[in-house]
Amino acid sequence: MKTRIFNNWRTSLLGAFFLLISLLLVFYKIIAWGEFIAFLPTIFGLLYVRDTIFKINPKE
């Protein structure tokens, strides 16, 4: 699990960023806990997905 997170650091960093932002929004009561919990599968999905969504294909 650690290797997957560290080898695919771009999506893991994006997931950690979303987690931090959503926790701040809950702390300042901009969103409710229900909205935070609804967003958690997206955050956890970004932590474990591969970086294939960030690869740029060279132009041919």
WOTA-V212318 format. One line per field, one symbol per residue. ss: DSSP state (~ for helix, > for strand, _ for the rest). psi: psi as a letter, one per 40 degrees, with the letter a starting at -180 (. if undefined). A space follows every 50 residues. Layout:
ss = ???
psi = ???
This chain:
ss = _~~~~~~_~~~~~~~~~~~~~~~~~~~_____~~~~~~~~~~~~~~~~__ ~~~~______
psi = dddddddgdddddddddddddddddddefdiiddddddeddddddddeii edeehhhih.
